[in-house]
Amino acid sequence: MSELEFLDALRVHTMRHGDLRPGGHRHELFQTSTIEALLSGAFDGDVSLSEVLQHGDLGLGTLNGLDGELIVIDGQAWKANPDCTLIRAPGSSRTPYAVVVPFSPGPPVTLRGPLQYLDLGEAVGHRLRGTTRPVAVRVDGRFEHVRVRSVAKQRRPYPQLAQALAQQRISDLHEVPGTMVGFGFPDALDGIEMTGWHLHFATDTRTRGGHVLDFALRHGVAYLDDATKLQIELPRAVDVHDHAVLNQDALRRLERDG
């Protein structure tokens, strides 16, 4: 099966930068580039954050050059510096990889801790089992512990992602109120996404945060938005080719090791 046929069957549509139009639609994810391109060191994209935010108000990603971790909450974009301090990300910044959605969640789900990373799926109702659709998630709560990472901007020629993340900086946050945002990608999207949960975190004060490696939640509320479509903008350097299955075990090590 070609990549185009595979994507169309899952209601995943691709486009180029010149095809972008302002405005996102409820329950439709917008993504720049692919996780496969990011893995190979394609750290420069052609979409600005201002353009990304026209398509969603909740999401995550990184900035060109793998310049930190991107966290989008309530339509505001934050960058986690290498020391996991947060600053506002300029709208003119460009991104090689980001995923956002106009967040339209269903009824809230009360979470009672202690709740850890591996418990998240069960706590929110196994939303990734037996489905081909991604789900966006937001968790507001009190965290006993959150382990986050960020990474310094890379220099050309860019290394592969695994090499860049070998230099990641890790911070352990204790007894903090905050917001965790991200996406759950089902196994059906293997080859397009890193399947499972991909989460970023920001404290309520918006002073610390980053990519979530692990967490322990005391109590909180989860909000979920089941996606009906995924739109992917492909930079000029990224091509659509035959569908390939990614090494999800290796991806999960990049996602969770620290």
C-alpha positions in Angstrom: 0.0 0.0 0.0 1.3 3.4 -0.9 1.7 6.1 1.8 -1.1 8.2 0.2 -3.5 5.2 0.1 -2.7 4.4 3.7 -3.2 7.9 4.9 -6.4 8.4 3.0 -7.9 5.3 4.6 -7.2 6.8 8.1 -8.6 10.3 7.1 -5.0 11.7 7.2 -4.5 14.3 4.5 -1.2 15.8 3.4 -0.5 19.3 2.0 2.4 21.7 1.2 3.0 25.1 2.8 1.5 26.9 -0.2 -1.8 25.0 0.4 -2.3 26.3 3.9 -5.4 28.3 4.6 -6.2 30.0 7.9 -8.5 28.4 10.4 -8.9 25.1 12.0 -12.0 22.9 12.4 -13.2 21.3 15.6 -11.8 17.8 16.2 -9.3 18.1 13.4 -5.6 17.8 14.2 -3.1 19.9 12.3 0.5 18.7 12.2 3.7 20.0 10.6 6.0 17.3 9.1 6.2 13.8 10.4 7.9 12.0 13.3 9.9 10.0 10.8 11.4 13.2 9.3 12.2 14.5 12.8 13.9 11.2 13.7 16.2 11.5 10.7 17.3 15.0 11.6 14.9 17.2 9.5 14.9 20.0 12.1 13.9 22.9 9.9 10.3 23.5 8.9 8.6 26.2 6.8 5.5 26.9 9.0 5.6 29.8 11.5 4.0 29.5 15.0 1.5 32.2 14.0 0.3 29.9 11.2 0.3 26.9 13.5 -1.9 28.8 16.0 -4.4 29.5 13.3 -5.2 25.8 13.3 -5.4 25.0 17.0 -5.1 26.3 20.6 -3.7 23.2 22.3 -0.7 21.2 21.3 3.0 20.5 21.4 6.1 20.2 19.3 9.6 21.8 18.9 11.1 24.8 17.1 13.5 24.9 14.2 16.9 23.5 15.0 15.3 21.4 17.7 15.3 24.6 19.8 13.6 23.4 23.0 10.2 21.9 23.6 7.0 23.6 22.4 3.9 23.7 24.6 0.6 25.2 23.4 -2.1 25.9 26.1 -5.1 28.2 25.6 -3.8 29.5 22.3 -0.5 30.6 23.8 2.8 29.1 22.7 5.6 28.5 25.3 9.2 27.3 24.7 11.0 25.2 27.3 14.6 26.2 27.4 17.3 23.6 28.0 17.0 24.2 31.7 13.2 23.6 31.5 12.4 27.3 32.2 9.5 28.6 30.0 9.4 31.7 27.8 6.8 32.8 25.3 7.7 31.6 21.9 7.6 34.3 19.2 5.0 33.9 16.5 7.7 34.4 13.9 9.5 31.2 15.1 9.2 28.3 12.7 8.7 24.7 13.6 9.9 21.4 12.1 7.3 19.4 14.0 4.1 20.5 15.9 0.7 19.1 16.5 -2.3 21.3 17.5 -6.1 21.1 17.6 -8.9 23.5 18.2 -9.6 21.9 21.5 -13.3 20.9 21.9 -13.4 18.3 24.7 -16.2 16.2 25.9 -17.3 15.9 29.6 -14.4 16.1 32.1 -13.0 13.0 33.7 -12.1 13.2 37.4 -8.7 11.7 38.1 -7.9 10.5 41.6 -4.3 9.7 42.4 -1.9 8.4 42.9 -1.8 8.2 39.1 1.3 7.6 37.0 2.2 7.7 33.4 1.4 4.1 32.6 -2.0 4.5 34.3 -3.2 7.3 32.1 -4.9 5.1 29.4 -7.0 3.2 31.9 -7.9 6.3 33.8 -9.3 8.0 30.7 -11.1 4.9 29.4 -8.7 3.2 27.1 -9.3 5.7 24.4 -6.5 4.3 22.2 -7.7 0.7 22.1 -9.4 -0.6 18.9 -9.4 2.7 17.2 -7.8 4.4 14.2 -8.4 7.9 15.6 -6.0 10.0 17.7 -7.2 11.7 20.9 -6.1 15.1 22.3 -5.8 15.4 26.1 -5.5 18.1 28.7 -4.9 17.3 32.4 -5.2 20.1 35.0 -4.2 19.0 38.4 -1.8 18.8 41.3 1.3 16.8 40.6 3.4 15.1 43.2 6.2 14.8 40.7 6.8 15.6 37.0 10.0 14.7 35.2 10.5 16.9 32.2 13.2 17.4 29.6 14.3 19.8 27.0 17.2 20.1 24.6 19.5 22.8 23.3 19.3 24.1 19.7 21.3 22.0 17.3 23.9 23.1 14.8 24.0 22.1 11.1 24.7 19.6 9.9 22.0 18.3 12.1 22.4 14.9 13.9 19.6 12.4 14.1 17.1 12.9 16.8 18.5 10.1 19.0 21.9 11.7 19.0 20.5 15.1 19.8 18.5 13.8 22.7 21.6 12.2 24.2 22.3 15.7 25.3 18.9 16.4 26.8 18.5 18.3 30.1 16.2 16.8 32.7 14.4 18.6 35.5 12.4 17.1 38.3 9.5 19.2 39.5 7.9 18.4 42.9 4.5 19.3 44.3 3.4 21.6 41.5 0.0 22.5 40.1 0.1 22.5 36.3 -1.3 21.5 33.0 -0.3 18.5 30.9 -1.3 18.6 27.2 -0.7 16.1 24.4 -2.0 13.4 22.2 -2.6 9.7 22.2 -1.9 8.0 18.8 -3.3 4.5 18.2 -1.4 1.6 16.8 -3.1 2.1 13.5 -1.0 5.2 13.0 2.3 3.3 13.3 4.6 4.6 10.6 3.1 8.1 10.8 3.3 8.8 14.5 4.9 7.7 17.7 2.1 5.5 19.0 0.9 5.9 22.6 0.9 9.1 24.6 3.0 12.1 23.8 2.8 14.7 26.6 4.2 18.2 27.5 3.8 20.0 30.8 3.7 23.6 32.1 3.3 24.7 35.7 0.4 27.0 36.5 2.8 29.9 36.8 4.1 29.1 33.3 7.7 29.2 34.6 8.8 25.5 34.3 7.9 22.7 31.9 9.0 20.6 29.0 8.5 17.1 27.4 7.0 14.7 30.0 9.2 11.7 30.8 7.2 10.6 33.8 4.7 12.0 36.3 2.8 11.2 39.5 -0.6 13.0 39.8 -2.2 13.5 43.2 -5.6 14.6 41.7 -6.9 16.4 38.7 -9.3 16.6 35.8 -8.8 15.3 32.3 -10.4 16.6 29.1 -10.4 14.6 25.9 -11.1 15.5 22.3 -11.5 12.6 19.9 -10.0 13.6 16.5 -11.9 13.0 13.3 -9.1 14.0 10.9 -5.4 14.7 10.8 -4.0 17.3 8.4 -0.2 17.1 7.8 1.8 19.9 6.2 4.9 18.5 4.6 8.0 20.8 4.3 9.7 20.8 0.9 12.5 18.6 2.1 10.0 15.9 3.3 8.4 13.6 0.7 5.5 11.1 0.8 6.8 7.6 0.1 5.8 4.0 0.6 4.4 3.4 4.1 7.0 2.0 6.5 6.5 0.7 10.1 8.6 2.6 12.6 10.5 1.0 15.4 8.0 1.9 18.2 10.2 0.4 21.0 13.0 2.7 20.0 10.6 5.6 19.7 9.3 4.9 23.2 12.8 4.9 24.6 13.3 8.4 23.1 9.9 9.4 24.5 10.3 8.1 28.0 14.0 7.6 28.8 15.7 10.1 31.1 
